[in-house]
């Protein structure tokens, strides 16, 4: 017994989107390609940066993830951390984001007394701490570093990005503070 196209269609399902023709009122299905997705992301990126507003930190993190992936795809692994840091800054500022490199951020005690500062690799839109690594694998000390930064600075969201592995590693950390 042979399977029909309809029966195996679910295995090879393709994504389609509805596009409405204004003149005739017809609905047409078109295949959503990688190019379409990238165009929509670029449009959304442009709209958000023009407004300088981010409705959620998740959109900002998604933008940084996508940019990091593009950098890793182009440069691959094997470069120094500074190279990836400069590439990420270049591309994020080119897309209109406010990014500070090697930004000193104040550290506070639990009663909000200033204790000193640490230097974050990147500080994006004054809300997100990004720590960049270029090593074979992330180790618990790297995780402790970003969590320590979040705890001490009282920011809630941080990204830990490792460009040094053959496969890009991105981890998002959320730390809520009880006041």
N, C-alpha and C positions, 0 to 999 in steps of 0.2 A: 504494500500500500504506500503510495507516495503522498507526501504532504502538499497541500496547495499553498499558493503564495499567501493567502489570507491566514492560514494556520501558522506559518513561520514568520509572518510579518512582524509580530511583536518582538522577535529576536533582533531584527534589523530595523527597528523603528527609527525614524529620523524625526528631528524636531522641525515642526512647521509653525508658522505664525500667520495670523489672519491679517490681510492688508485690504482695506476697504478702498475701492475706487470711488472718488468723489463724484465723477461725472455720471456714472451708470448705476451707482448704488450696489454694485456686485461685490461679493467677497471672494478673494482669490487667495489660495494657499501658496506660500513661497517657502523654500527651504531656508532655515536659519543657518548661516555658515559662520565660521570663525570670524570672518571679516565683518559680518553684520554685528556680531557680539562686540568686537573691538570698537567699531564705530559708535555703537550705543554707549559703551563705557567711556569713550573719549568725549562724546556729547555730554553725558552726565557729569564727567569730570570738569568739563569746561563750564557748564551751567553752575555747578556748585562753587567753583573757584571764583567765578564772576561775582556771585553773591557774597562770597567769603563767609558762607554759613554752612554748617554741617548739621543736618537734622539728627544724625546719630554718629556716634564714634565708630560704629561698625562700617559705615560707608567710607570713612577716612582710612580705617584699617584695610578694607578691601582694595582701596586705591593704592596703598603702600604695598600690599601683597602683590598686586598685579604688576606694579612697577618693578618690584624686586625680582619677580619671575622673569620679566623681560631683560633685566640686567644680567641675571644668572644665565639666561639662554644665550645672550650675546658674549659675555666674558668667560663663562664657565667657572670652574674652580681653579685655584692655584695662585691667586693674586693676594697681595697684602690687604688687610682690613681697611686701610686708608683709601685704597683704590675703589673698593665697593662703597665706602662712605661718600666719597666725592661723586661717584656715579649716581648714587641715590639722591644726593642733594641737588645735583645738576638737573636730573629729570623731574624731581618734585617741584623745584622752583620754576622750571620751564612750564610746568602745568599750572602754575599760579598759586602754589601753597606757600605759606610762611614756614620756613625751616631754619632752625639755628643749629650750627655745627659746634661740637665741643662746648655745649652750653652749661655754665655753672648754675646749679639748682640748689637752693638753700635746703638744709636739713634741719628739722625741728624736733624737739623733745615732745613727749606726750602732752605737756602743758603749753605747747606752742612756743617754747623758748628757742631762738635760733642757736644751733650748735656748730654750724659750719656749712660746707657745701660739697657736692660731688659734681663730677663733670659727665654729663650724658652725651653719648655719641651724637644723637639727633634729638631735637625737641620740635615737634611738628604742631603747628597751629596752636601753640601754647596749651595743649591738652594731652599730648601723647608723647611718651618717652620711647625712643627706639634705641636698642642696644644692638650693635652689629658685631658679628664674630666671623672669623675666617679660619676655622679649624676643621679637623676631620669629623668630629661629632660634638654635640653639646653635652656638657657634663653638669652634674648638680651644682657646681660652683657658679656656673653661668646663670642658672635659674635663681640661685640665692642672690646673685648680684642684682638682677632686675627686680626681684621681689623686695630686696633691701632698698633699692632706689624708690620704688613705689611707696613702701611703708614710710620711709624717712621724709619724702617730699610731699606726701599727702595727695598725690595724683592717683587716679584709679586705674588707668589703662597703660599697658606697656607692651611693646613687641620685641621679641628676641629673634633676630634673623641671623642664620648661619649660611654664609656664601661658600665656605670652604669645602663642604661635602659635595660629592658628585650629584646628589639630589638636594635641592634647596630646602632648608629647614626654617619654618616660620612658626613661632609659638606666640600666642596672645595670652597675656596675663591680666586678670582683673582682680583688684584688691580693694574691697570696700572698707572704709574707715568708720568706726563707730565713734561719734563725737559725744 
